[in-house]
């Protein structure tokens, strides 16, 4: 094998490696996008859970107030 043939063979190998790297970069970008989508979904889920917890706490407070009023009214009625 002469020098020119060797150089041609090396260039072909570099082109093959370059194509593979391009495919790897593309795949890596796809994986990154999937991870970002999962992260976003988790953040949305956490925000929704926080919203439900806030609503539940408000409802709990309202029910406690109602229960207190009912207890007061029952105590008044039993004292009559």
NULOMAR-155757 format. One record per residue (C-alpha): x, y, z. Coordinates in steps of 0.25 Angstrom, whole numbers, plus 5000, padded with zeros to 4 digits. Example, Ala and Ser with C-alpha at 12.3 -4.5 7.8 and 13.67 -1.06 7.14 Angstrom:
! residues 2
504949825031;505549965029;
! end
This chain:
! residues 80
500050005000;500650134996;500550265003;499350324994;498550194997;498750205012;498350345012;497150315004;496750205014;496950285026;496050395020;495050295018;495150245032;495050395037;493750415029;493150285034;493550335049;492950475046;491650415041;491550335053;491850455062;490750525055;489750415058;490250415072;490050565074;488650555068;488250435077;488850515089;487950635085;486750545084;487050485098;487250625104;485850675098;485150555104;485850575118;485450725117;483950685114;483950585126;484550695135;483450795130;482350685132;482950665146;482850815149;481450825144;481050705153;481650765165;480950905162;479650835161;479950755174;480250885181;478950945176;478150825181;478850835194;478450985195;477050955192;476950845202;477550925213;476451035209;475350935210;475850885223;475851015229;474451045224;473950915230;474650945243;473951075244;472551015240;472850905251;473151015261;471851085258;471050955259;471650925272;471351065277;469951055273;469750915279;470350965292;469351075292;468150985289;468550885300;468651005310;467251045308;
! end
